[in-house]
Amino acid sequence: MVSVALAQLKQRLQRDYEQAYPGLREIIHLVLDEEEANSPRIMGEWTGRTAPIRAERLRGTEERRAKTEALKRAIADSSNAALEQAKRNSA
């Protein structure tokens, strides 16, 4: 599915560039092929640069999740304590 979408995008880019620059058809074809060949390297570089950002976001998510769980436990504990106090007061 992704490969079909990429092929369609490449065809559309090639068609658009050929319409804009009709005398450069062969060069456009070569440039698009070269960029397609370079894409795994470029994606690897991009992934390497964004990995620390993604790790920091994940760490922040984990910290928020831990705080939320601690707050839930505190609320549950205080509710249980309040319930126990009410039972003692009514006895």
Residue frames relative to the residue before (quaternion, step in Angstrom):
aa qw qx qy qz dx dy dz
M 1.0000 0.0000 0.0000 0.0000 0.00 0.00 0.00
V 0.6794 0.4668 -0.2874 0.4878 3.59 0.88 -0.95
S 0.6533 0.5197 -0.3246 0.4447 3.58 0.94 -0.85
V 0.6230 0.5236 -0.3388 0.4721 3.60 1.07 -0.69
A 0.6572 0.5045 -0.3090 0.4670 3.59 0.94 -0.88
L 0.6555 0.5030 -0.3161 0.4663 3.60 0.97 -0.80
A 0.6410 0.5152 -0.3276 0.4652 3.58 0.98 -0.80
Q 0.6497 0.5096 -0.3113 0.4704 3.58 0.99 -0.82
L 0.6393 0.5193 -0.3233 0.4660 3.57 1.00 -0.81
K 0.6486 0.5136 -0.3178 0.4632 3.58 0.94 -0.88
Q 0.6502 0.5125 -0.3160 0.4633 3.59 0.93 -0.85
R 0.6647 0.5025 -0.3037 0.4620 3.57 0.95 -0.89
L 0.6383 0.5170 -0.3250 0.4686 3.58 0.98 -0.84
Q 0.6612 0.5085 -0.3082 0.4575 3.55 0.92 -0.95
R 0.6572 0.5075 -0.3104 0.4628 3.59 0.91 -0.87
D 0.6638 0.5066 -0.3068 0.4566 3.59 0.90 -0.93
Y 0.6758 0.4824 -0.2955 0.4725 3.60 0.92 -0.89
E 0.6510 0.5123 -0.3240 0.4569 3.59 0.97 -0.79
Q 0.6360 0.5058 -0.3345 0.4773 3.59 1.07 -0.64
A 0.6847 0.4805 -0.2827 0.4695 3.57 1.01 -0.82
Y 0.7944 0.1387 -0.0396 0.5900 3.61 1.09 -0.79
P 0.1226 -0.8624 0.4854 0.0752 3.61 0.50 1.16
G 0.6839 0.4977 -0.3034 0.4389 3.63 1.02 -0.57
L 0.7018 0.4753 -0.2559 0.4649 3.59 1.25 -0.20
R 0.1876 0.8429 -0.4921 0.1101 3.57 1.20 0.47
E 0.6981 0.4709 -0.2858 0.4574 3.60 0.77 -0.97
I 0.6502 0.5088 -0.3186 0.4657 3.59 0.97 -0.81
I 0.6252 0.5366 -0.3337 0.4580 3.58 0.98 -0.85
H 0.6429 0.5260 -0.3130 0.4605 3.57 0.93 -0.91
L 0.6789 0.4912 -0.2885 0.4631 3.60 0.91 -0.94
V 0.6560 0.5098 -0.3165 0.4578 3.59 0.92 -0.87
L 0.6619 0.4971 -0.3150 0.4642 3.59 0.88 -0.86
D 0.6397 0.5139 -0.3234 0.4712 3.61 0.99 -0.78
E 0.6595 0.5067 -0.3089 0.4614 3.58 0.97 -0.86
E 0.6584 0.4989 -0.3098 0.4708 3.59 0.94 -0.84
E 0.6278 0.5212 -0.3360 0.4704 3.57 1.03 -0.74
A 0.6533 0.5077 -0.3088 0.4692 3.59 0.99 -0.80
N 0.6890 0.4774 -0.2721 0.4725 3.61 1.09 -0.70
S 0.4990 0.7119 -0.4145 0.2691 3.59 1.14 -0.46
P 0.6417 0.5041 -0.3768 0.4384 3.70 0.85 -0.64
R 0.6424 0.5114 -0.3241 0.4698 3.60 1.00 -0.78
I 0.6601 0.5052 -0.3072 0.4633 3.56 0.92 -0.91
M 0.6542 0.5026 -0.3132 0.4704 3.59 0.95 -0.83
G 0.6277 0.5333 -0.3355 0.4572 3.58 1.04 -0.73
E 0.6501 0.5003 -0.3091 0.4812 3.58 0.99 -0.82
W 0.6491 0.5157 -0.3139 0.4629 3.56 0.96 -0.87
T 0.6526 0.5125 -0.3133 0.4618 3.57 0.93 -0.90
G 0.6522 0.5250 -0.3129 0.4485 3.58 0.97 -0.83
R 0.6843 0.4733 -0.2852 0.4759 3.57 1.02 -0.73
T 0.7326 0.4252 -0.2495 0.4692 3.59 1.02 -0.69
A 0.4784 0.6915 -0.4395 0.3159 3.62 1.17 -0.30
P 0.6714 0.4818 -0.3342 0.4532 3.66 0.81 -0.79
I 0.6237 0.5330 -0.3378 0.4614 3.58 1.06 -0.72
R 0.6725 0.4896 -0.2967 0.4691 3.56 0.92 -0.92
A 0.6309 0.5280 -0.3318 0.4616 3.60 1.02 -0.76
E 0.6518 0.5103 -0.3152 0.4640 3.59 0.97 -0.84
R 0.6414 0.5118 -0.3227 0.4717 3.59 0.98 -0.79
L 0.6490 0.5111 -0.3179 0.4653 3.57 0.96 -0.86
R 0.6347 0.5206 -0.3284 0.4672 3.58 0.96 -0.87
G 0.6473 0.5121 -0.3160 0.4679 3.60 0.95 -0.83
T 0.6340 0.5239 -0.3211 0.4696 3.56 1.03 -0.78
E 0.6597 0.5040 -0.3045 0.4670 3.57 0.95 -0.88
E 0.6454 0.5131 -0.3209 0.4660 3.59 0.99 -0.80
R 0.6531 0.4993 -0.3161 0.4737 3.59 0.96 -0.83
R 0.6370 0.5262 -0.3257 0.4596 3.57 1.00 -0.82
A 0.6556 0.5074 -0.3100 0.4655 3.61 0.95 -0.88
K 0.6537 0.5055 -0.3149 0.4669 3.60 0.97 -0.84
T 0.6400 0.5266 -0.3194 0.4595 3.56 1.00 -0.83
E 0.6607 0.4977 -0.3049 0.4720 3.57 0.94 -0.88
A 0.6384 0.5181 -0.3261 0.4666 3.60 1.00 -0.80
L 0.6464 0.5129 -0.3139 0.4697 3.58 1.00 -0.81
K 0.6337 0.5245 -0.3276 0.4648 3.59 0.98 -0.82
R 0.6588 0.5013 -0.3121 0.4661 3.58 0.96 -0.89
A 0.6451 0.5231 -0.3220 0.4545 3.58 0.98 -0.85
I 0.6472 0.5067 -0.3157 0.4741 3.58 0.99 -0.84
A 0.6601 0.5017 -0.3077 0.4668 3.57 0.92 -0.91
D 0.6567 0.5104 -0.3108 0.4601 3.59 0.95 -0.89
S 0.6813 0.4735 -0.3003 0.4705 3.58 0.92 -0.88
S 0.6158 0.5306 -0.3470 0.4678 3.59 1.07 -0.65
N 0.6528 0.5036 -0.3081 0.4747 3.56 0.98 -0.86
A 0.6488 0.5097 -0.3165 0.4681 3.57 0.99 -0.85
A 0.6496 0.5091 -0.3134 0.4697 3.59 0.98 -0.85
L 0.6397 0.5199 -0.3226 0.4652 3.57 1.01 -0.77
E 0.6476 0.5071 -0.3111 0.4762 3.57 0.97 -0.87
Q 0.6418 0.5185 -0.3217 0.4645 3.60 0.97 -0.83
A 0.6513 0.5117 -0.3160 0.4628 3.58 0.97 -0.84
K 0.6334 0.5243 -0.3255 0.4669 3.58 1.02 -0.77
R 0.6619 0.4986 -0.3050 0.4694 3.58 0.95 -0.89
N 0.6692 0.5094 -0.2985 0.4511 3.57 0.97 -0.84
S 0.7034 0.4541 -0.2780 0.4709 3.59 1.02 -0.69
A 0.6040 0.5891 -0.3551 0.4026 3.60 1.20 -0.32
